[in-house]
C-alpha cells in the first residue's frame, strides 16, 4: 500500500542523500517540507531526517530565506508530529542546521534585514520556537519586530502585513523561548 511506497521512496532518497551532489539544496528544501506537511512525518525514518538536515546545512547559503524557513518549519513539524523523528530532531545534524540558520539570520539582521520578507521572518521565528531553540531567543525577538514593523509603519504595503495566524505563531514562539 501507500506505506510501502513511501518507505521505498524514503529509502531511495536516503541513498541519494548519502552521495554528495546528487540532490540540490532546493530539492532538499522541497522534500523536507513536503514530507513534514503531508502528514507522513511519523512514517519517515529518523535517519532520513538526519540526512536531510545535513544536506540542508551544507546548502543553506544557496537557499532563499523562504526555502530556509520552510526547511526549519519541516524539522519543527517532524519533531512535533513523529515520536521517532523527535529522536532525530535532537540529533547533531538537526541542531547543526538550526545553529547555522540562526547564525545566517543574525548576520542578515545585523545588516539591516531588508531582504527578509515578513512572512519568512514569521516562519523562522515560529520554527525556532517550535524546535525550542533557546539560543535563538534574541534572533526570534528581532524577527518578531520584523513581523510587526509593516503593521505599525506608516505607508507599509498591505501585502507585507501579516495576518492573525502568523502573528499568533510568532507570539507563541516568543512565549516558548521566554522572550520578554
N, C-alpha and C positions, 0 to 999 in steps of 0.2 A: 503494500500500500504506500501511502504518502510518506509514512515514517521511514520506510526502507529507502525510498527515493531520496529523501532529504539526507539520510545517513550516507548514502553513496555520493551524493553531491558534496557533502561536507568533507568526506574522506578525500575526494579528488582535489578539492580546494586546498585542503591541508597539504597534500603532496605538492601542489603548485607553489604554495606559500613557502615551503621549505627550500625551494630553489630560488636563489636570488634573481631578481629581474624578470620573473615570469608574470607577475601581477603588478600593474601600475598602481601608484598611490590612490588615484581616483577610483580605481576598481576596488581597492581595499575599503575605501570610504563607503562606496555604494553597497558593497556586500555586507559590511558590518551593520550598516543602517537597515538594510532590508531584512537581515536575519533577526535583528532585535525588534523591529517594528511589525514584523509579520506574525508575531506570537510564537515563533519557533525557538526562541531562546532556550527553553528548558530541554529541547531536543539536541542542542548543539554541544559537542564535547568541549570541555574546558581547554583542551589543547588547541582547538581551533581559535577560540577567543584569544588565547595567548599568542598564537602565530599572527592573528590579525593585529593585535596590539603591537607586536614587534615591527611588523611592516608599516603600520601607521606611524609609529615613532620615527622610523627611518625616512619616510616620505613626507613628514609633517611640513617641511619647508616648501614643498611643491603643492600642498593643498590650499585651497581658498579657505578663508576664515569660516565660511558656511560649511564647507566639507569637513573641516576640523571639528566644528561644533557638532555636526551630525555624527561623527565617529565617537566623540565624547558622550553624546547622548545615547548612542548604541551601547557603549560599555556600561553606562549607568543603568540603562534599561535591562540589560542582561543580568547585572548584579541584583537588581530588584526582582526580576521575574523567574530566574532559574537558580535553584539551590546549588546545582553543580557549578554553574557559572560564578556563583559567589566565591567559590574557592579560587577560580581563575581571576576573579576581579581583584583579589588582593595579591595576585602574583607579581613578581618583579616586572614582568612585561607591561602589565596594565598600569602599575604605579609609575613606571618609567614614562609611559605615554602621557599620563596626566601631569607629571612633573615637567616634561618637555613642553607640553601645551601651555602650562602655567607660565613658564619662562618666556615663551613666544608672545603670549598675551601681555605679560608685563612689559616686554620691550615695545610692543605696539602702543600700549597705553602711555608709556614714558615719552613716546614720540608724538603724542597728541591724540592718537587713536582715530584719526579722521577716516581711515579706511574700514572702520568697524561698524557695520550696519547695526541698528538697534536690535533687530531680531536675532542676529548672530550673537550679539552680546547677551541677550536673554537666554539663548540656548546654552551658551558657555557657562553662564552663572548657574543655571539650573543643573547642568551636568556636574559641575564641581560640587554643588550642594548635594545632589543625589548620590554621588560617589563618596561623600563625606571627606572631601579633600581639605582637611583643616588648614594645611599650609597655604591654601589658596584664598583664605578669608579676605586678605587685603585686595586681591585681584577681584574677587566677587563684589566687594564693596564698590570698587571703581567701575566695574561692569554695570552694577545696579544704577549708578549715576548716569552712565552712558545710555541706559534704557529710559531713564526718566527725562534726560535733557531735551529730547524733541517735544515732550509733552509740556514742559514748563518754559521752553524757549519761545521767544516771540517769533512768529513767522515761520515756524518749522513746518515743512510739508506734511500734510496729513498722512501720506504713505509711510513716513518714518515713525509715526506714533504707534505704539504697541497697544494691543487690546488688553482686556482684563485678564485673559488666560495667561499669556506670557508674563505679565506683571505680577500676577499671583504666584507663579512659579519662581520668579526672582525673589519675592518676599519669603517664600518657603526656604529657598536656598540660603538667604541671609540668616534666617532663624536656625536652620540646621547647623550652620557654621558659627553660630553665636556672634554674628557681626552686629555691632551697635552703631 
